[in-house]
Amino acid sequence: MAAMTLVEDFCPVPDIARTDMDAAVESARAAVGLPVGARVVAAMSGGVDSTVVAALLHKAGYDVVGVTLQLYDHGAALKKKGACCAGQDIHDARLAADMIGIPHYVLDYESRFKDAVIDQFADSYLKGQTPVPCIRCNQTVKFRDLLDVARDLGAEAMATGHYVRRAVAGNRSQMRKAIDHSRDQSYFLFATTQDQLDYLRFPLADLEKPQVRGVAAELGLKIAAKSDSQDICFVPSGDYRTLIDRLRPQGREAGEIVHMDGRVLGRHAGITDYTIGQRRGLNIAVGEPLFVTRLEPETRRVIVGPREALLTASLTLEETNWLGEEATIVEAAEANIPVLARVRSTRQPSPARLALIDGDIRVVFDDGEEGVAPGQACALYDPTDPERVLGGGFIRDTTAVVA
């Protein structure tokens, strides 16, 4: 393969502090844990993180193959800044792979992405849920379909730019938080199965974001200063309601805004305008702050109440995944084991217990939890080792502390 050289479009970025390149390469080699020369597929989104992964693995002596997914329309993608797997990002990934000196493939996954992520996103809002599309994307298109491609290419592992750690204990792979907790993405990867985790590698686990940009600058990559992608890559300007209205116009059916005590306070123009915990934009005035506490898509009612009504005592999990020592999450729930439960990526995990109640897997919080909504994910961590991910599931329903 061609040696790594600087080209005009990939120039040094002087304003970013350099990092120890040898240490970064050794860290990547340790994360991969395979003999030098082994084939590794690098998932390249066109951003800083995945590009640095590909470059580090190449410098570490691996046979690297770059793969980029085109997930939605090129025309729309080219107009959107801060996206991933879009037109400009595909161009950046292709240019980076050429500069690094590795083969690069672009796969058209637009149809799969629409079915598994975009349609599910719209359907969730129609059901009164709050979806997390990045988790669905990792769970389906990236960590299921793309892994199959990597195996077909004869790779012994697939590496990504996610900030999460993979460790091996005995004969099992563990998922652990990245060293940079401000960048940790373990919440978004709770659905990674044991088989997938055995095959995946995360070479950035021991690096902080400034160090990653420093590596990119040291290598002369122009993307060293490139902005990070936004969470919902396929929603132009963050206006997800316009997308939902186009895909599911039935969500634009009017209904009542009802206080939890039964009073009708007003009307709304569509249930998809609301999420659990929302305060702004209710367009009602009753002399006290009110929040959306429940959505009833079957009656098109938006239920509101005081903030204390948002406190959740427990939640039910569905579509679960388990990475703990017990054979299944059902066994863990039967044992009523303690866990740390994280219901949003921006919240710290809260003490709770797994329980099996009437056949359902439930998370029962020690002191209640705020900001919980059906459709969101609940990632579970080990309270005796808070860095370790035990698994989790999607939230089917909740039980409030205040009925």
C-alpha positions in Angstrom: 0.0 0.0 0.0 1.0 3.6 -0.5 3.0 5.3 2.3 1.2 8.0 4.2 2.1 11.4 2.8 0.7 14.9 3.0 -1.3 16.3 0.2 -2.6 19.7 -0.4 -6.2 19.1 0.8 -4.9 17.5 4.0 -2.6 20.1 5.5 -1.3 20.4 9.1 -3.6 22.2 11.5 -1.4 24.5 13.6 -3.9 25.5 16.2 -4.4 22.0 17.6 -2.0 20.6 20.2 -0.1 17.5 19.0 -0.2 14.3 20.9 2.3 11.4 21.4 1.9 9.5 18.1 3.8 6.4 19.3 1.6 6.2 22.4 -1.5 6.6 20.3 -0.4 3.8 17.9 0.4 1.5 20.8 -3.0 2.2 22.4 -4.7 1.4 19.2 -2.7 -1.8 18.8 -3.6 -2.9 22.4 -7.2 -2.2 21.7 -7.2 -4.4 18.6 -5.2 -7.2 20.3 -4.5 -9.0 17.0 -1.2 -9.9 15.3 0.2 -7.2 13.1 -0.9 -7.8 9.5 -4.3 -9.0 10.5 -7.2 -7.5 8.4 -9.4 -5.0 10.2 -12.3 -3.2 8.7 -12.5 0.5 9.8 -16.0 2.0 9.7 -15.3 5.5 8.3 -18.1 8.0 8.7 -16.0 10.9 7.3 -15.5 12.5 10.8 -12.4 13.0 12.9 -12.8 10.0 15.1 -13.3 7.3 12.5 -10.6 8.8 10.3 -8.1 8.7 13.1 -9.0 5.1 13.8 -8.2 4.1 10.3 -5.0 6.0 10.2 -3.8 4.7 13.6 -4.5 1.1 12.6 -2.6 1.5 9.3 0.4 2.9 11.2 0.1 0.0 13.7 0.7 -2.4 10.8 -2.8 -3.8 10.2 -4.3 -4.6 6.8 -7.0 -1.9 7.0 -10.0 -1.7 4.7 -12.2 1.4 5.0 -15.9 1.1 4.6 -18.4 4.0 4.6 -22.2 3.8 4.6 -24.3 6.1 2.5 -27.5 6.3 4.6 -29.7 8.9 3.1 -30.2 11.0 0.0 -27.0 12.5 -1.4 -28.7 15.7 -2.5 -30.2 16.5 0.9 -27.1 15.3 2.7 -24.8 17.6 0.8 -26.8 20.6 2.1 -26.7 19.6 5.7 -23.8 20.6 8.0 -22.8 18.5 11.0 -24.2 15.3 9.6 -22.6 11.9 9.3 -22.7 9.3 6.6 -23.7 12.1 4.2 -22.5 13.5 0.9 -19.6 15.7 2.1 -18.7 13.1 4.7 -18.5 10.4 2.2 -16.2 12.6 0.1 -14.0 13.3 3.2 -13.8 9.6 4.0 -12.8 8.6 0.5 -10.2 11.4 0.4 -8.8 10.3 3.8 -8.6 6.7 2.8 -6.7 7.6 -0.3 -4.3 9.8 1.7 -3.7 7.1 4.3 -3.2 4.5 1.6 -6.0 2.0 2.3 -8.8 0.5 0.1 -12.1 2.1 0.6 -15.7 1.1 -0.2 -18.9 3.0 -0.1 -22.1 0.9 0.6 -25.6 2.2 -0.3 -27.6 1.4 2.8 -30.2 4.0 2.2 -33.1 1.6 2.0 -32.1 -0.4 5.1 -31.5 2.9 7.1 -35.0 4.1 6.2 -36.7 0.9 7.3 -34.7 0.3 10.5 -34.1 3.9 11.7 -36.1 6.7 10.0 -39.5 4.9 9.8 -39.1 3.5 13.3 -38.2 7.1 14.5 -41.4 8.5 13.0 -43.6 5.6 14.2 -42.3 6.1 17.8 -43.5 9.7 17.9 -46.8 8.6 16.6 -47.1 6.2 19.5 -46.3 9.0 22.0 -42.7 7.7 22.5 -39.4 9.4 22.6 -37.0 7.4 20.3 -33.2 7.4 20.3 -32.3 6.8 16.6 -28.5 6.6 17.1 -29.0 3.5 19.2 -31.3 1.9 16.5 -28.6 2.8 13.9 -25.9 1.1 15.9 -28.1 -1.8 16.7 -29.1 -2.6 13.2 -27.4 -1.0 10.2 -23.9 -0.5 11.8 -23.4 -3.4 14.2 -25.5 -6.0 12.4 -25.4 -5.4 8.7 -22.0 -3.8 8.5 -20.4 -6.5 10.7 -21.6 -9.0 8.1 -19.9 -7.1 5.4 -16.6 -7.0 7.4 -16.7 -10.7 7.9 -17.4 -11.2 4.1 -14.2 -9.1 3.5 -12.2 -11.6 5.5 -11.6 -9.2 8.4 -10.7 -10.5 11.8 -12.3 -7.5 13.5 -14.2 -4.3 12.8 -13.0 -1.0 14.4 -15.1 2.1 15.0 -14.5 5.6 16.4 -16.8 5.2 19.3 -15.6 6.3 22.7 -16.1 3.1 24.6 -13.8 0.4 25.9 -13.7 -3.3 25.2 -12.0 -5.5 27.7 -11.7 -9.3 27.9 -12.2 -11.1 31.3 -11.9 -14.8 31.1 -13.7 -15.9 28.0 -16.1 -13.0 27.8 -15.8 -9.5 26.3 -16.9 -6.6 28.5 -18.1 -3.2 27.5 -16.7 -0.4 29.6 -16.9 3.4 29.7 -14.2 5.3 27.7 -11.5 7.0 29.7 -12.9 10.4 28.7 -16.3 10.3 30.4 -17.4 13.5 28.8 -17.2 11.7 25.4 -18.3 8.2 26.6 -20.9 6.6 24.3 -21.7 3.4 26.2 -25.3 4.5 26.6 -25.7 4.4 22.8 -24.1 1.0 22.6 -25.9 -0.9 25.3 -27.7 -3.1 22.7 -24.3 -4.5 21.4 -24.5 -8.3 21.8 -21.8 -10.5 23.2 -21.1 -11.9 19.7 -20.8 -8.4 18.2 -18.6 -7.2 21.1 -16.2 -10.1 20.6 -15.7 -8.9 17.0 -15.7 -5.1 17.5 -12.7 -3.0 18.5 -12.6 0.6 19.8 -9.1 2.1 19.4 -10.0 5.5 20.9 -11.1 4.2 24.3 -7.9 5.5 26.0 -7.8 8.8 24.3 -9.5 12.1 25.0 -11.0 14.2 22.2 -8.2 16.8 22.1 -5.7 14.0 21.8 -7.6 12.5 18.9 -7.6 15.9 17.1 -3.9 16.1 17.9 -3.3 12.8 16.2 -5.2 14.1 13.2 -3.1 17.3 13.1 0.1 15.3 13.5 -0.9 13.2 10.5 -1.7 16.3 8.5 -5.4 15.5 8.2 -7.6 18.5 7.4 -10.5 17.0 9.3 -8.5 17.6 12.5 -10.6 20.8 13.0 -13.9 19.3 11.5 -17.0 19.8 13.6 -18.5 16.8 15.3 -21.7 15.3 13.8 -25.1 16.0 15.3 -27.0 13.3 17.1 -29.9 13.0 14.6 -28.0 13.0 11.3 -31.0 12.7 9.0 -33.1 15.6 10.5 -32.4 18.9 8.6 -31.7 21.8 11.0 -33.0 19.7 13.9 -36.6 20.2 12.8 -37.7 16.6 13.4 -41.4 17.5 13.5 -41.4 18.5 9.8 -40.0 15.1 8.9 -42.6 13.3 11.1 -45.4 15.4 9.5 -44.2 14.3 6.1 -43.8 10.7 6.9 -46.8 10.3 9.3 -49.3 13.1 8.6 -51.9 11.4 10.8 -49.9 12.7 13.8 -51.3 16.1 12.9 -54.7 15.3 14.4 -55.9 17.8 17.0 -56.8 16.7 20.6 -57.2 17.9 24.1 -54.6 19.0 26.7 -55.8 17.6 30.0 -54.6 18.1 33.5 -54.0 14.9 35.4 -56.8 15.9 37.7 -59.3 15.7 34.7 -59.6 19.4 33.8 -59.5 20.2 30.1 -57.1 23.1 29.7 -56.9 23.5 26.0 -56.3 21.9 22.6 -53.3 20.9 20.6 -52.6 20.6 16.9 -50.9 17.2 17.0 -49.5 14.8 19.6 -46.2 14.5 17.8 -45.4 18.1 19.0 -45.0 16.8 22.5 -42.6 14.7 24.6 -42.6 13.6 28.2 -41.2 16.3 30.5 -41.9 19.2 28.0 -42.8 22.5 29.6 -42.5 25.1 26.8 -44.9 25.4 24.0 -48.0 24.0 25.8 -49.9 27.3 25.2 -51.9 27.0 28.3 -52.0 29.4 31.3 -53.2 28.2 34.7 -50.9 30.1 37.0 -48.6 27.2 37.8 -45.8 25.5 35.8 -47.1 22.4 34.1 -45.2 19.6 32.3 -46.2 16.8 29.9 -46.6 13.7 32.1 -48.2 11.3 29.7 -49.2 11.0 26.0 -52.3 9.0 24.9 -52.1 8.5 21.2 -55.2 6.4 21.1 -57.3 9.3 22.5 -54.9 12.0 21.1 -54.8 13.5 24.7 -51.8 15.3 26.1 -51.8 14.9 29.9 -50.0 17.6 32.0 -49.3 18.0 35.6 -46.8 19.4 38.2 -43.1 18.6 38.1 -43.3 16.1 40.9 -45.6 14.0 38.7 -42.6 13.3 36.5 -40.8 11.4 39.2 -40.6 7.7 38.1 -40.6 4.9 40.5 -40.0 2.1 38.0 -40.0 1.2 34.3 -40.5 -1.8 32.2 -37.8 -2.9 29.7 -38.4 -4.5 26.3 -35.9 -5.5 23.5 -33.3 -6.2 26.2 -29.7 -7.0 25.8 -27.5 -8.5 28.5 -23.7 -8.5 29.0 -23.5 -9.4 32.7 -22.3 -12.6 34.4 -25.7 -14.2 34.6 -26.7 -16.2 31.6 -29.7 -14.0 30.8 -31.3 -10.7 31.9 -34.3 -12.8 33.1 -32.0 -14.6 35.6 -30.5 -11.3 36.7 -34.0 -9.9 37.3 -35.1 -13.0 39.2 -32.1 -12.5 41.4 -33.2 -8.9 42.0 -29.6 -7.7 41.5 -28.6 -4.0 42.1 -27.8 -1.9 39.0 -27.1 1.6 38.0 -29.7 2.7 35.5 -29.1 5.5 33.0 -32.2 6.8 31.2 -30.6 9.6 29.1 -27.0 10.0 27.8 -26.8 13.3 29.6 -27.8 12.0 33.0 -25.7 10.1 35.6 -26.8 6.5 36.3 -29.2 6.2 39.3 -29.2 3.3 41.9 -31.9 0.8 41.2 -32.7 -2.9 41.1 -33.6 -5.3 38.4 -36.8 -7.2 39.2 -39.1 -9.7 37.5 -42.7 -8.6 38.1 -45.6 -10.4 36.5 -43.3 -11.7 33.8 -41.9 -8.2 33.0 -38.3 -7.1 33.4 -38.5 -4.0 35.5 -36.0 -1.4 36.8 -37.1 -0.2 40.3 -35.3 3.0 41.3 -34.1 3.4 44.9 -35.1 7.1 45.0 -37.1 7.7 41.9 -35.8 9.2 38.6 -36.8 12.2 36.4 -36.8 12.5 32.7 -38.0 9.0 31.9 -40.2 8.4 28.8 -41.4 5.4 26.8 -39.2 4.7 23.8 -36.0 5.9 25.4 -33.2 3.5 26.3 -32.2 2.5 29.8 -28.6 1.4 30.0 -27.5 -0.6 33.0 -24.1 -0.5 34.8 -22.6 -2.6 37.5 -22.7 -0.7 40.9 -19.7 -2.7 42.1 -17.8 -1.6 39.0 -19.5 1.5 37.5 -17.3 1.5 34.4 -18.8 -1.7 33.2 -22.0 -1.9 31.0 -24.3 -4.8 31.9 -26.7 -4.2 29.1 -30.2 -2.6 29.1 -33.3 -2.2 27.0 -35.9 0.1 25.6 -38.5 1.6 28.0 -42.0 0.3 27.3 -43.8 2.0 30.1 -43.3 3.7 33.5 -44.8 3.9 36.9 -44.9 7.3 38.6 -44.1 7.9 42.2 -47.1 10.3 42.3 -50.2 8.5 40.8 
